[in-house]
Amino acid sequence: MKISHKNGPFVVEINGGILSARQFQAAEGWDTGSELAAEYPLFMFPLRQMPWFVIHSDGLYAQNAHDSLTPLYRGQDAKRLLTCLERAICTHEWRKSFLRKLAIAFISAALFITGYLALNVTEMVTPQVSRGTVTGTQNHAYATLPPQSYSQKAHAAFQGMTTESLPVPEDASQTTQNTMTSTPADGWSLPQEVRAGLPDKLRKAASRGIFTVNLSSGHARTLYVFADPECANCRRMERHFETVSGMVNVVIFPVTIEGRESSLKSLTPVMQLPETERAAAWKQLFDADAGITVPGKAEETKDETLAETARGAIGVNEVAFRAYRLPGTPWTISDDGRYVPQAVLSSPAALTAFLNGDDHDGQ
């Protein structure tokens, strides 16, 4: 991307990360636009080490943060050179901002397509069921993040997925009636026929490396957990998830059901990390000193493109949470589609028995 600005005898160019300035001086009797004008380079700087440009006394000077003034050009027309520099730099910044926004738009669109293919949330069991009352022992929440809570573009894209949700059982009308009149023992109103297909959808979503935090891998069995770092039950159960991660794969789908904006703020930096680094960052959210600023610690540079992608991924998880009608957080689903009670997770022996077929009192 080459940018060039001319003002009088001065030309400033930005090309390949380098800013350069040169001056044309015409031969006697000719103007600076003629073929007989001589070209003299004045200075060049890498864009990443750009100094301040200052008009001082008899010319143009450069000044870094702690350095003295360095003369760049002396002459009464120094102001014209400064104007030329200003226009070139402003044009460069505008183009860079435009390209960044364009990249974010493409990433949002790509993430929507990825989320659609990964989660494959197709047709709600019925619209009426989603308005039914769910009871149980979890933190109950169907609250939706307001659009401004994450990327406006991502929200607009992912919101459309709610109309293409879960597969409809053949006896959908009968299922709806039963769901409205009785509550399952585990408080989860999703029909058993639909639950059976969830592990495959969750496995495919996790394989994308966009939507999840993998606490462990390489084991024969897998638990999928929808969790919010601001949820009190999630904080209480985190140590149990970390314990059982030594015997099963624990895959976290982060959501913001309880903490809303606060959860989104803490989750975004975690989800924009490479997949292999997220587990450590996730665990830090549950440390006693999480959120406390360390004096003197430099603030990490924010990459808005990555942050936009992370917020979009969390948005997809929110869609799945509502589409699967999960009663609250944390909500744990085994790789055979069963809800895993919290009491089971508190004991490795109980979890082993559960995964081997014990339904834990019908749950």
SEGU-921540 format. One record per residue (C-alpha): residue number from 1; residue in three letters; x, y, z. Coordinates in nm, 4 decimals. Layout:
// SEGU-921540
PT   nr  rest         u         v         w
PT  NUM   ala         X         Y         Z
...
//
This chain:
// SEGU-921540
PT   nr  rest         u         v         w
PT    1   met    0.0000    0.0000    0.0000
PT    2   lys    0.1753    0.3113   -0.1282
PT    3   ile    0.0694    0.6596   -0.0255
PT    4   ser    0.2167    0.9743   -0.1798
PT    5   his    0.1450    1.3424   -0.1103
PT    6   lys    0.2973    1.6478   -0.2781
PT    7   asn    0.3000    2.0047   -0.1487
PT    8   gly    0.5055    2.2564   -0.3423
PT    9   pro    0.8590    2.1194   -0.3835
PT   10   phe    0.8055    1.8442   -0.1250
PT   11   val    0.6882    1.4856   -0.1715
PT   12   val    0.6185    1.2488    0.1188
PT   13   glu    0.5668    0.8768    0.0549
PT   14   ile    0.4669    0.5863    0.2773
PT   15   asn    0.5534    0.2491    0.1312
PT   16   gly    0.6331   -0.0855    0.2924
PT   17   gly    0.6308    0.0523    0.6465
PT   18   ile    0.8749    0.3328    0.5621
PT   19   leu    0.7993    0.7062    0.5529
PT   20   ser    1.0300    0.9075    0.3268
PT   21   ala    1.0467    1.2737    0.2272
PT   22   arg    1.2256    1.4342   -0.0626
PT   23   gln    1.2541    1.7792   -0.2208
PT   24   phe    1.2612    1.8864   -0.5826
PT   25   gln    1.4727    2.1815   -0.6840
PT   26   ala    1.4282    2.3140   -1.0373
PT   27   ala    1.7163    2.4079   -1.2591
PT   28   glu    1.7448    2.7773   -1.3261
PT   29   gly    1.4579    2.8980   -1.5416
PT   30   trp    1.2457    2.5836   -1.4904
PT   31   asp    0.9768    2.4954   -1.2357
PT   32   thr    0.9837    2.1971   -0.9989
PT   33   gly    0.7530    1.9938   -1.2210
PT   34   ser    0.9870    1.9929   -1.5170
PT   35   glu    1.2163    1.7133   -1.6200
PT   36   leu    1.5144    1.9316   -1.5273
PT   37   ala    1.4156    1.9469   -1.1584
PT   38   ala    1.6671    1.7751   -0.9291
PT   39   glu    1.5430    1.5402   -0.6554
PT   40   tyr    1.7024    1.5448   -0.3085
PT   41   pro    1.6103    1.2926   -0.0367
PT   42   leu    1.5559    1.4637    0.2995
PT   43   phe    1.4908    1.1854    0.5548
PT   44   met    1.3134    0.8555    0.6168
PT   45   phe    1.1671    0.6793    0.9221
PT   46   pro    1.0150    0.3368    0.9914
PT   47   leu    0.6450    0.3852    1.0762
PT   48   arg    0.6825    0.1893    1.3997
PT   49   gln    0.9401    0.4377    1.5287
PT   50   met    0.7748    0.7572    1.4150
PT   51   pro    0.8965    1.0688    1.6030
PT   52   trp    0.7082    1.3914    1.6682
PT   53   phe    0.7524    1.6499    1.3944
PT   54   val    0.8029    2.0050    1.5219
PT   55   ile    0.8470    2.3431    1.3538
PT   56   his    1.1116    2.5212    1.5526
PT   57   ser    1.3059    2.8356    1.4751
PT   58   asp    1.4422    2.7960    1.1235
PT   59   gly    1.3064    2.4604    1.0157
PT   60   leu    1.1489    2.1166    1.0778
PT   61   tyr    1.2767    1.9008    1.3633
PT   62   ala    1.2099    1.5484    1.4920
PT   63   gln    1.1677    1.4673    1.8608
PT   64   asn    1.1347    1.1293    2.0288
PT   65   ala    0.9997    1.0789    2.3807
PT   66   his    1.3204    1.1589    2.5697
PT   67   asp    1.5528    1.2892    2.3001
PT   68   ser    1.6520    1.6404    2.2062
PT   69   leu    1.5391    1.7994    1.8798
PT   70   thr    1.6976    1.6605    1.5652
PT   71   pro    1.7001    1.8892    1.2579
PT   72   leu    1.5379    1.7376    0.9496
PT   73   tyr    1.5054    2.0355    0.7190
PT   74   arg    1.5989    2.4033    0.7454
PT   75   gly    1.4191    2.6618    0.5381
PT   76   gln    1.1381    2.9134    0.5394
PT   77   asp    0.9103    2.6644    0.3614
PT   78   ala    0.9356    2.4048    0.6428
PT   79   lys    0.5649    2.4487    0.7187
PT   80   arg    0.4803    2.3196    0.3710
PT   81   leu    0.6839    2.0071    0.4398
PT   82   leu    0.5034    1.9579    0.7727
PT   83   thr    0.1661    1.9909    0.5994
PT   84   cys    0.2718    1.7317    0.3442
PT   85   leu    0.3769    1.4938    0.6233
PT   86   glu    0.0479    1.5433    0.8063
PT   87   arg   -0.1619    1.4602    0.5005
PT   88   ala    0.0371    1.1465    0.4195
PT   89   ile    0.0208    1.0138    0.7775
PT   90   cys   -0.3520    1.0877    0.8120
PT   91   thr   -0.4243    0.9098    0.4824
PT   92   his   -0.2216    0.6084    0.5976
PT   93   glu   -0.4095    0.5872    0.9299
PT   94   trp   -0.7469    0.6169    0.7565
PT   95   arg   -0.6651    0.3358    0.5147
PT   96   lys   -0.5349    0.1179    0.7944
PT   97   ser   -0.8560    0.1732    0.9946
PT   98   phe   -1.0705    0.0984    0.6898
PT   99   leu   -0.8858   -0.2278    0.6178
PT  100   arg   -0.9156   -0.3320    0.9827
PT  101   lys   -1.2927   -0.2782    0.9771
PT  102   leu   -1.3165   -0.4681    0.6492
PT  103   ala   -1.1234   -0.7604    0.8002
PT  104   ile   -1.3535   -0.7633    1.1035
PT  105   ala   -1.6576   -0.7761    0.8746
PT  106   phe   -1.5138   -1.0739    0.6839
PT  107   ile   -1.4226   -1.2545    1.0080
PT  108   ser   -1.7723   -1.1988    1.1472
PT  109   ala   -1.9245   -1.3462    0.8321
PT  110   ala   -1.6831   -1.6412    0.8367
PT  111   leu   -1.7515   -1.7041    1.2037
PT  112   phe   -2.1253   -1.7074    1.1435
PT  113   ile   -2.0846   -1.9701    0.8704
PT  114   thr   -1.8505   -2.1738    1.0923
PT  115   gly   -2.0893   -2.1556    1.3858
PT  116   tyr   -2.3815   -2.2570    1.1699
PT  117   leu   -2.2003   -2.5610    1.0342
PT  118   ala   -2.0535   -2.6555    1.3723
PT  119   leu   -2.3600   -2.6309    1.5920
PT  120   asn   -2.6204   -2.7142    1.3240
PT  121   val   -2.8974   -2.5843    1.5428
PT  122   thr   -3.2014   -2.6759    1.3251
PT  123   glu   -3.5639   -2.5873    1.4157
PT  124   met   -3.6746   -2.5507    1.7755
PT  125   val   -3.8828   -2.8359    1.9131
PT  126   thr   -4.1667   -2.5782    1.9167
PT  127   pro   -4.1784   -2.2017    1.9724
PT  128   gln   -4.4147   -2.2555    2.2669
PT  129   val   -4.1771   -2.4794    2.4592
PT  130   ser   -3.9100   -2.2088    2.4750
PT  131   arg   -4.1544   -1.9988    2.6731
PT  132   gly   -4.2258   -2.2746    2.9251
PT  133   thr   -4.1112   -2.2523    3.2865
PT  134   val   -3.8098   -2.4654    3.3790
PT  135   thr   -3.7492   -2.5626    3.7391
PT  136   gly   -3.4571   -2.7342    3.9066
PT  137   thr   -3.1675   -2.6854    4.1435
PT  138   gln   -2.9383   -2.4916    3.9108
PT  139   asn   -2.9079   -2.1165    3.8590
PT  140   his   -3.2011   -2.0679    3.6208
PT  141   ala   -3.1438   -1.8167    3.3454
PT  142   tyr   -3.2611   -1.7751    2.9906
PT  143   ala   -3.1560   -1.4102    2.9802
PT  144   thr   -3.0140   -1.3005    2.6468
PT  145   leu   -2.7167   -1.0687    2.6252
PT  146   pro   -2.8255   -0.7322    2.4870
PT  147   pro   -2.6894   -0.6745    2.1348
PT  148   gln   -2.4366   -0.4181    2.2560
PT  149   ser   -2.2836   -0.6765    2.4896
PT  150   tyr   -2.0832   -0.8234    2.2066
PT  151   ser   -2.0111   -0.7431    1.8453
PT  152   gln   -2.3081   -0.5749    1.6803
PT  153   lys   -2.2212   -0.7472    1.3528
PT  154   ala   -2.1718   -1.0860    1.5187
PT  155   his   -2.5015   -1.0491    1.7087
PT  156   ala   -2.6909   -0.9690    1.3887
PT  157   ala   -2.5396   -1.2704    1.2144
PT  158   phe   -2.5768   -1.5222    1.4973
PT  159   gln   -2.9263   -1.4096    1.5971
PT  160   gly   -3.0613   -1.5694    1.2802
PT  161   met   -2.9541   -1.9094    1.4029
PT  162   thr   -3.2266   -1.9161    1.6689
PT  163   thr   -3.4846   -1.9880    1.4000
PT  164   glu   -3.2947   -2.2940    1.2786
PT  165   ser   -3.2428   -2.4896    1.5959
PT  166   leu   -3.2794   -2.8482    1.7031
PT  167   pro   -3.4210   -3.1393    1.4993
PT  168   val   -3.7924   -3.1959    1.5574
PT  169   pro   -3.9002   -3.5385    1.6858
PT  170   glu   -4.1785   -3.7021    1.4871
PT  171   asp   -4.4204   -3.6588    1.7804
PT  172   ala   -4.3295   -3.2947    1.8327
PT  173   ser   -4.6807   -3.1876    1.9295
PT  174   gln   -4.7106   -3.4598    2.1929
PT  175   thr   -4.3608   -3.3771    2.3222
PT  176   thr   -4.4593   -3.0133    2.3570
PT  177   gln   -4.7700   -3.0971    2.5562
PT  178   asn   -4.5826   -3.3297    2.7908
PT  179   thr   -4.3050   -3.0746    2.8420
PT  180   met   -4.5512   -2.8028    2.9398
PT  181   thr   -4.7324   -3.0236    3.1926
PT  182   ser   -4.4419   -3.2083    3.3556
PT  183   thr   -4.0850   -3.1302    3.4458
PT  184   pro   -3.8127   -3.3956    3.4069
PT  185   ala   -3.6302   -3.5024    3.7218
PT  186   asp   -3.3134   -3.3210    3.6152
PT  187   gly   -3.4991   -2.9978    3.5290
PT  188   trp   -3.3953   -3.0165    3.1634
PT  189   ser   -3.6971   -2.9918    2.9325
PT  190   leu   -3.5166   -3.1036    2.6168
PT  191   pro   -3.6623   -3.4375    2.4947
PT  192   gln   -3.4470   -3.7452    2.5337
PT  193   glu   -3.4555   -3.8087    2.1580
PT  194   val   -3.2977   -3.4705    2.0958
PT  195   arg   -3.0467   -3.5017    2.3791
PT  196   ala   -2.9033   -3.8127    2.2162
PT  197   gly   -2.7828   -3.6077    1.9194
PT  198   leu   -2.6189   -3.3298    2.1209
PT  199   pro   -2.2799   -3.4947    2.1849
PT  200   asp   -2.2088   -3.5188    1.8117
PT  201   lys   -2.2993   -3.1497    1.7619
PT  202   leu   -2.0886   -3.0434    2.0591
PT  203   arg   -1.7955   -3.2570    1.9456
PT  204   lys   -1.8041   -3.0978    1.6000
PT  205   ala   -1.8265   -2.7484    1.7486
PT  206   ala   -1.5330   -2.8170    1.9800
PT  207   ser   -1.3242   -2.9489    1.6907
PT  208   arg   -1.3379   -2.6019    1.5295
PT  209   gly   -1.1097   -2.4657    1.8005
PT  210   ile   -1.3114   -2.1413    1.8180
PT  211   phe   -1.5880   -2.1867    2.0739
PT  212   thr   -1.4305   -2.3852    2.3583
PT  213   val   -1.1747   -2.4079    2.6360
PT  214   asn   -1.0311   -2.7598    2.6631
PT  215   leu   -0.9244   -2.8327    3.0206
PT  216   ser   -0.7982   -3.1757    2.9114
PT  217   ser   -0.7810   -3.4112    2.6153
PT  218   gly   -0.6635   -3.7580    2.5204
PT  219   his   -0.9096   -3.9515    2.7412
PT  220   ala   -1.1687   -4.2046    2.6286
PT  221   arg   -1.4717   -4.0133    2.7604
PT  222   thr   -1.5726   -3.6476    2.7375
PT  223   leu   -1.7806   -3.4027    2.9403
PT  224   tyr   -1.9161   -3.0834    2.7813
PT  225   val   -1.9735   -2.7961    3.0224
PT  226   phe   -2.1565   -2.4663    2.9718
PT  227   ala   -2.0111   -2.2346    3.2345
PT  228   asp   -1.9933   -1.8663    3.3281
PT  229   pro   -1.6931   -1.7441    3.5332
PT  230   glu   -1.9208   -1.5014    3.7221
PT  231   cys   -2.1640   -1.7784    3.8240
PT  232   ala   -2.1324   -1.8727    4.1921
PT  233   asn   -2.2043   -2.2406    4.1250
PT  234   cys   -1.9475   -2.2415    3.8447
PT  235   arg   -1.6850   -2.0990    4.0772
PT  236   arg   -1.7702   -2.3617    4.3379
PT  237   met   -1.7561   -2.6456    4.0853
PT  238   glu   -1.4418   -2.5341    3.8998
PT  239   arg   -1.2075   -2.7314    4.1276
PT  240   his   -1.4151   -3.0448    4.0615
PT  241   phe   -1.3953   -2.9921    3.6844
PT  242   glu   -1.0182   -2.9534    3.7145
PT  243   thr   -0.9986   -3.2708    3.9243
PT  244   val   -1.1981   -3.4905    3.6860
PT  245   ser   -1.0060   -3.3472    3.3895
PT  246   gly   -0.7391   -3.6003    3.4870
PT  247   met   -0.9724   -3.8878    3.3996
PT  248   val   -1.2018   -3.7489    3.1243
PT  249   asn   -1.1856   -3.4766    2.8625
PT  250   val   -1.3451   -3.1596    2.9997
PT  251   val   -1.4559   -2.9185    2.7272
PT  252   ile   -1.5903   -2.5794    2.8383
PT  253   phe   -1.8332   -2.3719    2.6305
PT  254   pro   -1.8038   -2.0269    2.7981
PT  255   val   -2.1255   -1.8249    2.8299
PT  256   thr   -2.2286   -1.5016    3.0020
PT  257   ile   -2.5645   -1.6061    3.1465
PT  258   glu   -2.4961   -1.4770    3.4970
PT  259   gly   -2.2290   -1.2095    3.4662
PT  260   arg   -2.3463   -1.0519    3.1407
PT  261   glu   -2.1100   -0.7604    3.0615
PT  262   ser   -1.8664   -0.8519    3.3396
PT  263   ser   -1.8367   -1.2086    3.2130
PT  264   leu   -1.7935   -1.0918    2.8544
PT  265   lys   -1.5162   -0.8555    2.9585
PT  266   ser   -1.3212   -1.1322    3.1337
PT  267   leu   -1.3927   -1.4033    2.8752
PT  268   thr   -1.2974   -1.2078    2.5628
PT  269   pro   -0.9189   -1.2048    2.6333
PT  270   val   -0.9355   -1.5786    2.7106
PT  271   met   -1.1188   -1.6739    2.3921
PT  272   gln   -0.8948   -1.4673    2.1662
PT  273   leu   -0.5894   -1.6675    2.2779
PT  274   pro   -0.4631   -1.9671    2.0764
PT  275   glu   -0.6611   -2.2792    2.1667
PT  276   thr   -0.3708   -2.4378    2.3561
PT  277   glu   -0.3316   -2.1348    2.5855
PT  278   arg   -0.6953   -2.0894    2.6856
PT  279   ala   -0.7081   -2.3500    2.9653
PT  280   ala   -0.4450   -2.1712    3.1754
PT  281   ala   -0.6144   -1.8350    3.1201
PT  282   trp   -0.9550   -1.9851    3.2067
PT  283   lys   -0.8235   -2.1220    3.5372
PT  284   gln   -0.6815   -1.7798    3.6245
PT  285   leu   -1.0357   -1.6381    3.6121
PT  286   phe   -1.1126   -1.8469    3.9203
PT  287   asp   -0.8064   -1.7419    4.1216
PT  288   ala   -0.8663   -1.5408    4.4367
PT  289   asp   -0.6872   -1.2378    4.2904
PT  290   ala   -0.8588   -1.2546    3.9488
PT  291   gly   -0.9308   -0.9079    3.8158
PT  292   ile   -0.6835   -0.7317    4.0468
PT  293   thr   -0.4449   -0.5059    3.8574
PT  294   val   -0.0775   -0.5558    3.9405
PT  295   pro    0.0970   -0.2171    3.9870
PT  296   gly    0.3599   -0.1525    3.7237
PT  297   lys    0.2387   -0.4318    3.4960
PT  298   ala    0.2144   -0.3123    3.1357
PT  299   glu   -0.1294   -0.3447    2.9801
PT  300   glu   -0.1381   -0.5930    2.6933
PT  301   thr   -0.1967   -0.4502    2.3479
PT  302   lys   -0.5548   -0.5152    2.2362
PT  303   asp   -0.6154   -0.6718    1.8958
PT  304   glu   -0.9698   -0.5652    1.8090
PT  305   thr   -0.9949   -0.8167    1.5245
PT  306   leu   -0.9242   -1.1076    1.7602
PT  307   ala   -1.1511   -0.9577    2.0251
PT  308   glu   -1.4346   -0.9327    1.7719
PT  309   thr   -1.3860   -1.2989    1.6816
PT  310   ala   -1.3860   -1.3993    2.0501
PT  311   arg   -1.7054   -1.2077    2.1248
PT  312   gly   -1.8688   -1.3659    1.8227
PT  313   ala   -1.7735   -1.7157    1.9441
PT  314   ile   -1.9212   -1.6438    2.2867
PT  315   gly   -2.2349   -1.5218    2.1084
PT  316   val   -2.2672   -1.8558    1.9279
PT  317   asn   -2.2365   -2.0357    2.2629
PT  318   glu   -2.5202   -1.8166    2.3950
PT  319   val   -2.7376   -1.9243    2.1007
PT  320   ala   -2.6628   -2.2905    2.1703
PT  321   phe   -2.7349   -2.2479    2.5425
PT  322   arg   -3.0837   -2.1165    2.4666
PT  323   ala   -3.1528   -2.3574    2.1801
PT  324   tyr   -3.0624   -2.6584    2.3971
PT  325   arg   -3.2835   -2.5113    2.6729
PT  326   leu   -3.0234   -2.5561    2.9436
PT  327   pro   -3.1744   -2.4575    3.2818
PT  328   gly   -2.8645   -2.2885    3.4225
PT  329   thr   -2.4900   -2.2911    3.4760
PT  330   pro   -2.2801   -2.4892    3.5128
PT  331   trp   -2.4570   -2.7459    3.2957
PT  332   thr   -2.2630   -3.0626    3.2186
PT  333   ile   -2.3496   -3.3051    2.9389
PT  334   ser   -2.1798   -3.6423    2.8986
PT  335   asp   -2.0699   -3.7795    2.5631
PT  336   asp   -2.3795   -4.0019    2.5596
PT  337   gly   -2.6169   -3.7043    2.5975
PT  338   arg   -2.7006   -3.7368    2.9683
PT  339   tyr   -2.7020   -3.4508    3.2169
PT  340   val   -2.4251   -3.5043    3.4733
PT  341   pro   -2.5390   -3.4000    3.8239
PT  342   gln   -2.3043   -3.1891    4.0324
PT  343   ala   -2.2932   -3.4559    4.3043
PT  344   val   -2.1462   -3.7001    4.0523
PT  345   leu   -1.8715   -3.4542    3.9592
PT  346   ser   -1.7710   -3.4184    4.3236
PT  347   ser   -1.6489   -3.7774    4.3346
PT  348   pro   -1.4234   -3.9469    4.0764
PT  349   ala   -1.5647   -4.2847    4.1809
PT  350   ala   -1.9226   -4.1630    4.1350
PT  351   leu   -1.8344   -4.0196    3.7938
PT  352   thr   -1.6791   -4.3481    3.6845
PT  353   ala   -1.9924   -4.5361    3.7922
PT  354   phe   -2.2135   -4.2819    3.6155
PT  355   leu   -2.0221   -4.3072    3.2870
PT  356   asn   -2.0368   -4.6853    3.3108
PT  357   gly   -2.4164   -4.6769    3.3125
PT  358   asp   -2.5348   -4.5725    3.6579
PT  359   asp   -2.8143   -4.3176    3.5999
PT  360   his   -2.7679   -4.1631    3.9476
PT  361   asp   -3.1262   -4.1959    4.0659
PT  362   gly   -3.2714   -4.1547    3.7217
PT  363   gln   -3.0846   -3.8376    3.6320
//
